[in-house]
Amino acid sequence: METGVSASGLLSGMDEEMKAKIEKFKKELTTLRTGRANPQLLDSVFIEYYGAKVPLKQVAAVSVPEPRTLEVRPWDASALGSIETELKKMDLGTSPVNDGKLIRINLPPMNEEQRLKMVKIVHKMGEETKIAVRNDRRTAIEKAKKAEKSKELSEDDLKRLEQEIQKATDNRIKGVDEIVAAKEKELMTV
């Protein structure tokens, strides 16, 4: 194991890849609508501003004055119309209200059917993340086998490394399951 691939380097590289995928999954979950208003709901909104598409948070402050209300306060009043247009395109279950200075979005309470639909989406996103984690495992095992073929790893080292890779993968998968369970609980709490 003197040259090329090191077992610890391979393991830590794989773990970093897995960690990045799980962080991406967590970030995507914040954009899902639960029963409460959350400024991240509007992270995917891009506004036409002086001829360019820019993220909403670059042209306005998004706040939560009440549990089910979002307020969008543009820094430049001329952007209010394009912000309102983009917000109307979103499927939030309500229309934005423009009072001339800011836009209010009063989110309706989610019914049981909507909650169950969101839970299904969370489970699907969790499954996609687990598939990505397993792909990282497969890639790491392939690299380890190549290292063993080129005599950089002994057969015993390969077996040990495969076990460590599997153990790390199992821990990451368990973490994804815990995140999904927590989000499901949040969604089903009325």
N, C-alpha and C positions, 0 to 999 in steps of 0.2 A: 504494500500500500504506500510505497515511497513516492511514486510519481502520479500525475494525473488526478484522478478522482479520489477525494478523501471521504470516508464514511460520514464524518461529522459535517463536512461541507455540503454533501449531498442532502443529508437530513435537514440541516438548517435552511438550505435553499428551498427544499420542498415545503417546509413548515412556513416560510415567509410567503410563498405562493398561496398556500391554503389560507393563511391569515388574511391576505389581501382580498381573497374572494369572499371570506366571511364578513370583512369590514364593508365591502361593497353591498353585500346582502343586507346588513344592518342599515346602511344608508338608504337603500331602496325601501326598506320597511317604513322609514320615517315619512315617506311620501304617500303612504296609504292612509286613507281616511278611517279614523276610528270614531268613536262617539264625540270626541273633543276636537276643538279647533287647534291646529298646529301649523305654525308658519312654514314648515317644510312641505306642506301640501302644495305650496305654490312654487317650489324650487324648479319645477319643470317648465314654468311659464317664461316665454321669451317675448319681449315687446319690440315692436318696430319703433326705433327711436333715432331720429335724424338719419334715416336711410340704412340703419344697421339693426340686426336682430341682437338684442342684449338681454341677459337674464333680468327678471323682474327686480331682484334684490339689488341690482346696480342702479335702478332709477327710482326706487321707492323703499320705504321702511314698512315691513309687515309686522303687525303686532296682534296680540290676543287680549283685548280689553275684558272679554267675558268668556266663559268656558266654550261657548259654541259660536263665537263671533270672531271673524278676522277683519282687521282694518289695514287697508293699503293706502299709505300716505306718500304720494310722489314728491320728490324734491323739486321737480320742475312741473308746475301746473299744466304746461302744454302737453305733458305725457298722459294726462288723466284719461283722455278719450281712447288712446290706443291701449292703455292698460285695461280699461273697461271692456273694450272689444275682445281682447284675448281672454279675459276672465269669463266672459259670456260663453266662450267656446268650450270651457272646462265643464265636465259633468260633476258638479258639486251638489246637485239636487236643489239648487236655488239660484236666483239671479242676483248679481251684484247690484248694490244701490249706490249711485253716485250722487253726493250732495254738493258737488262743485269744488270741494277741497280734498276730499278723501273718498275711498270706496269701501263700503261695508259689505261683508258677506256673512249673512246669518245662516249657519249650517243647520238644517233640520235634523231632529234626532233620527238615528238609524233604526229601521225596523228589523225584526228577527231575520227576514229573508236577506236583507242587505248585509247583516252581520255574518250570516252563514256563507254568503258569496265571498266576502272579504277573507274569511277563514280559509276557504278553498284556494284563494289566490295566494295567501301566505304559505299554505302547504305546498303549492306548486313551486313557488319561489324557493322554498326550503329544499325541495327535491332537486331543483336545478343547481342549487349551491352544492348539495351533497354530490351530485354527478361531477361537478367541476373539481371538487376536492378529490374524488376517486380518480379522476383523470390525472391530477397531480401525482397521486400515489403510483399510478401505472407508469408515468414518465420517469419517476424516481427509480422504480424497480428496473425499468429498461436500461437506465444509465448504470445501475449497479451491476446488471448482468453483462453489459458491455465491458465494464471495468474488470469483471471476473474473467471474461474471455480473453482480454488483453493482459491478463496476469497482474493487474493492479490490485486486485482483491483475491484473497484465497476463497475456497469454497465455503469454509466455515464462517469467514467474515461476511460473505454474501448472505448466508442463512441468517446470521445475527442481524445484519442490516435490514433484510426483508422483514424480520420480526419487529424491529424498531420502527420501520416505515409503517407497518400495519398498525402498531400501537398508536403512533402519532395520528394516523388517519382516523382510527376509532375515536380518539379524543376529540378531534375536530368535528367529526360527524355528530358525536354526542352534544357538543357545543351548539351546533346548528339546531338539533332537536330541542334543546333547552330554549333557544331564542324563539323558535316557532311556538312552543308551548306557552311562553310568556306573552307573545303577541296575541295568540288565540285567547288567552285569559283576558287580556286587555280589551279585545274586540267584543267578547261575550259579556263583559261587565256593563250593565245598563246604568 
